[in-house]
Amino acid sequence: MALVGGAAVSLVGTSLIPLDQEVGTHASAAGAVLGIGLMAAAVNPAANIGWVRAGILYGFVVVAFEAGSYYVWHAPFHFGPVFFGLAFSLLLIATYPQRKKLLPSSTREPVATPAPPVVIEEEEKKEEAAKS
């Protein structure tokens, strides 16, 4: 929630309300958290697929933010962040070692529940009788 609020602050600014004071975050903090998560995913991408997916999503979110600010607030359209964001997303897709795992599976695999321990009372009674 705080990351979304930080992103909204960078998009809207404080023109409507001082959102950064209400939410308690800053756009730079939201970017830092995303960057740290992506650096952690770079060490072992197969174990951190959620961060890789977030990095891929970043490019498309940048396009949506730029388009939204252009059409809603009539702000100038900046091609640099759009180019960087889409290039970053495409590079993540191209260099990920297991591309098929990037898309979540449409079917859920059943979760195997462990079988309850089987208590064999007859064998326990035989063991107790043999001890006495």
Sequence and secondary structure as in RCSB ss.txt:
>XXXX:A:sequence
MALVGGAAVSLVGTSLIPLDQEVGTHASAAGAVLGIGLMAAAVNPAANIGWVRAGILYGFVVVAFEAGSYYVWHA
PFHFGPVFFGLAFSLLLIATYPQRKKLLPSSTREPVATPAPPVVIEEEEKKEEAAKS
>XXXX:A:secstr
 HHHHHHHHHHHTTSS  HHHHHT  HHHHHHHHHHHHHHHHHSTTTTHHHHHHHHHHHHHHHHHHHHHHHHS  
   HHHHHHHHHHHHHHHHH S GGGTS  SS             HHHHHHHHHHH 
